[in-house]
Amino acid sequence: MSTVASQVILHPYVSQALRYGGTNLGRDKLYRTVQYFSRFLAWFFLSRGDKLQAVRWNALKNHLALARKLMRLGKPVEHLQAALRAAQATGELGEQLATICRQIAYFGYLTYDTIVWANAVKLINLKTSTSQRVTKISNQFWLSGILLSITHALLKAGRLAQEAKKLRASQSWGEKDLGDEAQREVKQLALEKLRVDTRYQFIIDILDIWIPASNLGLTNVNDGVVGLAGFISSVMGMLAQWNAVNGSK
């Protein structure tokens, strides 16, 4: 029995899960996945007249949303630092500007989101109209950040496509030197990985954009669609973080 228990507890997947859960971002991605799945289930049960189940899942969604706001305290400074580092870096101008503006937008979003959290836990007391305005500004910054992220992805994808095209052309017309061939192959693999990562983030952004757009009343979609979109993007983000923590491809 002890041997079986040891095999379960010390299983590599358990160790990987602990490493993943040991990161703040990993826990946030997990909570976000449950949060938006709960949002979808709350809509699902309410649409079928099961108000009791809808209330339960809606309560879980609200509690997780509040917990995630607490976990993100201090993150606005991270985005401000990222904006400054991007401003000091060299690179393609359009991508650089999109990155800087995106980080500033996320700084604004998370700053106002902190005020929303402080008001929700009664640390401060805002008037209803003020609270609604703060929430609206927070969502506007969030939407802006996602749009800028999509813009950055499109610019980067175009640049990478051009670089890949040039690399293929040099392979076709250049002399067949083994050393050069090896270098080109390494560059091709690196470019392909960058293109895959860019497309992956682009899909996440396309799914996430429905959330702040819905919160702002810019789209006419129900909570089921928003919850499902958020759930899928959260799973994708969770897998990306899992691979980053555990060194998987």
Secondary structure as UniProt FT lines:
FT   HELIX           2..9
FT   HELIX           12..21
FT   HELIX           24..47
FT   TURN            48..49
FT   HELIX           51..71
FT   TURN            72..74
FT   HELIX           75..88
FT   HELIX           93..120
FT   TURN            121..122
FT   HELIX           128..173
FT   HELIX           178..208
FT   HELIX           210..215
FT   TURN            216..217
FT   HELIX           223..246
//
